[in-house]
Amino acid sequence: MLFALVVMASPAAANVLDGVVRIAVRVDMEHAVDGVAAEVLERRVVAFVVELAPALTVDAASSDRLRLTVSVRRHSSTALRGFYLPFSATYAIGSVRLGVERAVQLWGRAATTVPAIVWQRERVVATRWAAAGMAVEGATVELLEALKAVVGGR
């Protein structure tokens, strides 16, 4: 049995951080990327939260989360092309996704709290492997700016 919950709200009427006092920041890197570390990205996201809303407390135990997921992998041009050529390069291909997850209470036989994604954006990364770190950082900055535009001044 598949159960789906769809919550619709007018973008102008609903702020993704309304009522949030504490938020956890989580950075998931599915694969190591040269030139960028999860800890550096996490510090960047935490600094963004503090600058965006000084009244918002970063708390690792919070059920509300700001999650950055980096899914960029290394691919050889031989694998992409299907055959070997001399002087082939290596490329970074994947995505960087930023989402706001809020705790939502479902009512039924027993009240249950589950995480729900209330806002999410994604940027594609496709570049030379040597430039992958800069591309991931650039995508992260773009996504944080997109969230800032939605949240406004809170």
LUMVO-679834 format. One record per residue (C-alpha): residue number from 1; residue in one letter; y, x, z. Coordinates in steps of 0.2 Angstrom, whole numbers, always signed. Example, Ala and Ser with C-alpha at 12.3 -4.5 7.8 and 13.67 -1.06 7.14 Angstrom:
// LUMVO-679834
[r 1, a, [-22, +62, +39]]
[r 2, s, [-5, +68, +36]]
// end
This chain:
// LUMVO-679834
[r 1, m, [+0, +0, +0]]
[r 2, l, [+17, +7, -5]]
[r 3, f, [+32, +2, +5]]
[r 4, a, [+50, +6, +0]]
[r 5, l, [+66, +3, +8]]
[r 6, v, [+82, +2, -2]]
[r 7, v, [+98, +2, +7]]
[r 8, m, [+113, -2, -5]]
[r 9, a, [+131, +1, +0]]
[r 10, s, [+148, +2, -9]]
[r 11, p, [+153, +20, -11]]
[r 12, a, [+170, +16, -6]]
[r 13, a, [+165, +6, +9]]
[r 14, a, [+152, +18, +17]]
[r 15, n, [+155, +36, +22]]
[r 16, v, [+139, +46, +23]]
[r 17, l, [+144, +54, +40]]
[r 18, d, [+151, +38, +48]]
[r 19, g, [+145, +38, +66]]
[r 20, v, [+138, +55, +66]]
[r 21, v, [+142, +65, +81]]
[r 22, r, [+128, +79, +80]]
[r 23, i, [+120, +86, +64]]
[r 24, a, [+107, +98, +61]]
[r 25, v, [+108, +111, +47]]
[r 26, r, [+93, +116, +38]]
[r 27, v, [+91, +128, +24]]
[r 28, d, [+74, +129, +15]]
[r 29, m, [+70, +142, +2]]
[r 30, e, [+54, +139, -7]]
[r 31, h, [+54, +157, -14]]
[r 32, a, [+63, +172, -10]]
[r 33, v, [+78, +175, -21]]
[r 34, d, [+85, +193, -24]]
[r 35, g, [+103, +194, -18]]
[r 36, v, [+104, +179, -6]]
[r 37, a, [+95, +175, +11]]
[r 38, a, [+92, +159, +19]]
[r 39, e, [+102, +165, +35]]
[r 40, v, [+117, +168, +24]]
[r 41, l, [+117, +151, +16]]
[r 42, e, [+114, +143, +33]]
[r 43, r, [+129, +152, +40]]
[r 44, r, [+139, +146, +25]]
[r 45, v, [+134, +128, +28]]
[r 46, v, [+137, +128, +46]]
[r 47, a, [+155, +135, +43]]
[r 48, f, [+157, +121, +31]]
[r 49, v, [+152, +108, +44]]
[r 50, v, [+164, +115, +57]]
[r 51, e, [+179, +116, +44]]
[r 52, l, [+175, +99, +38]]
[r 53, a, [+174, +90, +54]]
[r 54, p, [+178, +100, +70]]
[r 55, a, [+173, +85, +81]]
[r 56, l, [+155, +86, +73]]
[r 57, t, [+143, +97, +83]]
[r 58, v, [+130, +107, +74]]
[r 59, d, [+114, +103, +85]]
[r 60, a, [+97, +109, +79]]
[r 61, a, [+89, +95, +88]]
[r 62, s, [+99, +81, +80]]
[r 63, s, [+89, +68, +70]]
[r 64, d, [+104, +68, +57]]
[r 65, r, [+102, +83, +45]]
[r 66, l, [+112, +92, +32]]
[r 67, r, [+98, +100, +21]]
[r 68, l, [+100, +113, +8]]
[r 69, t, [+84, +116, -2]]
[r 70, v, [+83, +131, -14]]
[r 71, s, [+69, +129, -27]]
[r 72, v, [+72, +144, -39]]
[r 73, r, [+58, +154, -45]]
[r 74, r, [+56, +170, -55]]
[r 75, h, [+49, +168, -73]]
[r 76, s, [+45, +182, -85]]
[r 77, s, [+51, +179, -103]]
[r 78, t, [+33, +182, -109]]
[r 79, a, [+28, +167, -98]]
[r 80, l, [+42, +157, -105]]
[r 81, r, [+40, +162, -123]]
[r 82, g, [+21, +162, -123]]
[r 83, f, [+19, +180, -130]]
[r 84, y, [+24, +198, -125]]
[r 85, l, [+39, +206, -133]]
[r 86, p, [+45, +224, -128]]
[r 87, f, [+61, +225, -117]]
[r 88, s, [+58, +207, -111]]
[r 89, a, [+68, +201, -96]]
[r 90, t, [+65, +191, -80]]
[r 91, y, [+74, +174, -77]]
[r 92, a, [+78, +163, -62]]
[r 93, i, [+75, +145, -65]]
[r 94, g, [+75, +130, -53]]
[r 95, s, [+87, +120, -43]]
[r 96, v, [+98, +119, -27]]
[r 97, r, [+99, +103, -18]]
[r 98, l, [+110, +97, -4]]
[r 99, g, [+106, +81, +5]]
[r 100, v, [+112, +71, +21]]
[r 101, e, [+97, +64, +30]]
[r 102, r, [+101, +50, +43]]
[r 103, a, [+90, +42, +56]]
[r 104, v, [+86, +24, +51]]
[r 105, q, [+78, +12, +62]]
[r 106, l, [+65, +1, +54]]
[r 107, w, [+60, -15, +62]]
[r 108, g, [+43, -23, +61]]
[r 109, r, [+29, -24, +73]]
[r 110, a, [+36, -9, +82]]
[r 111, a, [+53, -2, +80]]
[r 112, t, [+52, +15, +71]]
[r 113, t, [+65, +28, +67]]
[r 114, v, [+63, +37, +50]]
[r 115, p, [+74, +49, +41]]
[r 116, a, [+82, +42, +25]]
[r 117, i, [+92, +52, +12]]
[r 118, v, [+110, +44, +12]]
[r 119, w, [+118, +56, +0]]
[r 120, q, [+110, +70, -11]]
[r 121, r, [+116, +80, -26]]
[r 122, e, [+107, +94, -36]]
[r 123, r, [+112, +109, -47]]
[r 124, v, [+101, +117, -60]]
[r 125, v, [+100, +136, -59]]
[r 126, a, [+95, +145, -76]]
[r 127, t, [+100, +163, -77]]
[r 128, r, [+94, +181, -77]]
[r 129, w, [+85, +186, -62]]
[r 130, a, [+98, +199, -58]]
[r 131, a, [+111, +186, -56]]
[r 132, a, [+100, +173, -47]]
[r 133, g, [+108, +176, -30]]
[r 134, m, [+126, +173, -36]]
[r 135, a, [+120, +158, -45]]
[r 136, v, [+112, +150, -30]]
[r 137, e, [+128, +154, -19]]
[r 138, g, [+139, +146, -33]]
[r 139, a, [+128, +131, -34]]
[r 140, t, [+129, +129, -15]]
[r 141, v, [+148, +130, -15]]
[r 142, e, [+148, +117, -29]]
[r 143, l, [+137, +105, -18]]
[r 144, l, [+147, +108, -3]]
[r 145, e, [+163, +104, -12]]
[r 146, a, [+155, +88, -19]]
[r 147, l, [+150, +83, -1]]
[r 148, k, [+168, +86, +5]]
[r 149, a, [+175, +75, -9]]
[r 150, v, [+164, +61, -4]]
[r 151, v, [+167, +63, +15]]
[r 152, g, [+186, +66, +13]]
[r 153, g, [+194, +70, +29]]
[r 154, r, [+182, +60, +39]]
// end
